[in-house]
Amino acid sequence: MADREYDLSQALASAREAIAIEADAVRALQGRIDDHFARAVGLILECSGRVVVTGMGKSGAVGRKLAATLASTGTPSLFLHPAEGLHGDLGMVASGDVLIVLSQSGWTDELAVIIAAMVRISVPIIAFTGREHSPLADQAEVTINVSVEREACPLGLAPTASTTAQIAMGDALAAAVMTARRFTREDFAALHPGGQLGRTAGNHVADLMRRDDAAATVSEDTHLRDVLFAITSARAGAAAVLDSEGRLSGIITDGDVRRVLLSDGDALAREARQVMTRDPKIARADEPAVQALRLMQEYKIGDMPVVDSERRVQGMLSLKDMLDLGME
């Protein structure tokens, strides 16, 4: 086979067609978000145990992904390999659980035994299948249609569009359950404490803001020369300007100072109140850091004061610090 000549243009055409076929397969699923789908969501929400996902071959690979997605978004879930289930792992499943079975054909010998066992202990079955009239569909409490017109494989043999449809419908199910549970960023972060996604989603402004000497603050009458010293000492890009009562009056950046110096060589003797930006954008310590990040990106802000309810400065939030953490 290695000696065969190949037509690269034909190969690329086949690749484009595969993408088009799979896109059509996923698009067709939108019309199947119906009462059957809603019943599947209800079964998962009412489940007092765990959601057990099973499937053979490529459907099993999709099943592992679905179980992982459900587990990471607030629904206790596990994957049961059908072959292992026949040799003792069926003990993982108990009354109160829900079983999701993925099978494009609607039946395999291994699944037949597992389904019979689930029926005996009254575990409800949600079927993801390409055949609505099949032994699996007949024994499922809910059947979700994931059929496709054709596979993206040029031979029409390898599961391609069919597994893409299964993945997309599984993601849709997980998204619906998350929404119904009112699953939040904080919930997500609690389940992902060691990952970048969790750190990004779970951080509040208070977790990331610069404090004390790392947060430059000056008074309204501070000369620009000393403003620059304060900003440099904090290794920051701006200083919060405080009024006579210690409340936020404005903000002044090192860029503001440089621009003034370009037009007035003696500007270093001017006071901060003459150059500062009044009523700057602010953050609250208890708000999600990602919310403050969006505001800073929208208004192209490098440093933002963090204030309490009386506008007393608690710290400074740095865009660079957040980007260095991988937030985006």
Sequence and secondary structure as in RCSB ss.txt:
>XXXX:A:sequence
MADREYDLSQALASAREAIAIEADAVRALQGRIDDHFARAVGLILECSGRVVVTGMGKSGAVGRKLAATLASTGT
PSLFLHPAEGLHGDLGMVASGDVLIVLSQSGWTDELAVIIAAMVRISVPIIAFTGREHSPLADQAEVTINVSVER
EACPLGLAPTASTTAQIAMGDALAAAVMTARRFTREDFAALHPGGQLGRTAGNHVADLMRRDDAAATVSEDTHLR
DVLFAITSARAGAAAVLDSEGRLSGIITDGDVRRVLLSDGDALAREARQVMTRDPKIARADEPAVQALRLMQEYK
IGDMPVVDSERRVQGMLSLKDMLDLGME
>XXXX:A:secstr
 TTS   HHHHHHHHHHHHHHHHHHHHGGGGG SHHHHHHHHHHHH SS EEEEESHHHHHHHHHHHHHHHHTT 
 EEEE HHHHTTTGGGG  TT EEEEEESSS  HHHHHHHHHHHHTT  EEEEES SSSHHHHH SEEEE   SS
 SSTTS SSSHHHHHHHHHHHHHHHHHHHHHT  HHHHHHH TTSHHHHHHH BHHHH B GGGS EEETT BHH
HHHHHHHHTT SEEEEE TTSBEEEEEEHHHHHHHHHH TTGGGSBGGGT EES   B TTSBHHHHHHHHHHTT
 SEEEEE TT BEEEEEEHHHHHHTT  
